[in-house]
Amino acid sequence: MKLLEELKYVETHEWVRVEGNKAYIGITDYAQDKLGDVVYVEVPEIGTVVEAGDQFVVLESVKAASDVYAPISGTVVEVNEELEDNPALINESPYDAWIVAIDMSMPTEVDDLLSAEEYKELCE
């Protein structure tokens, strides 16, 4: 299982990369491995307001559909349009294939997320 030290993680297997007030969100290597080949990504519209813990993305794989939960609160400001044509990017490189970017309404929520080491312990 690959982890990146500079990211934050959530028990529901999402990762967060913070750049200024923007948080890029994707699923972890562990999650994509359990899902199998991702064949479709359903993302929210730009401008959608989410609260931490809200289900806001659906991933469909050859095995099942899986919900992705917002790790932090804010407004969706970007979606990764590359995933529309090539959802398998999530399997190929889960830490490069971010799904959405959120303008954080409560940046301090990042402090409550897991470090790479804490997430690794959770998955073991």
SULLIN-V276106 format. One record per run of one state. SS is the DSSP state (a for helix, b for strand, c for the rest). FROM is the first residue (numbers start at 1). TO is the last residue. If there is no record, write none. Layout:
BEGIN
SS,FROM,TO
SS,FROM,TO
END
This chain:
BEGIN
c,1,7
b,8,9
c,10,13
b,14,19
c,20,21
b,22,27
c,28,28
a,29,35
c,36,37
b,38,42
c,43,48
b,49,50
c,51,54
b,55,61
c,62,64
b,65,69
c,70,73
b,74,79
c,80,81
a,82,85
c,86,88
a,89,92
c,93,99
b,100,104
c,105,106
a,107,112
c,113,113
b,114,114
c,115,115
a,116,123
c,124,124
END
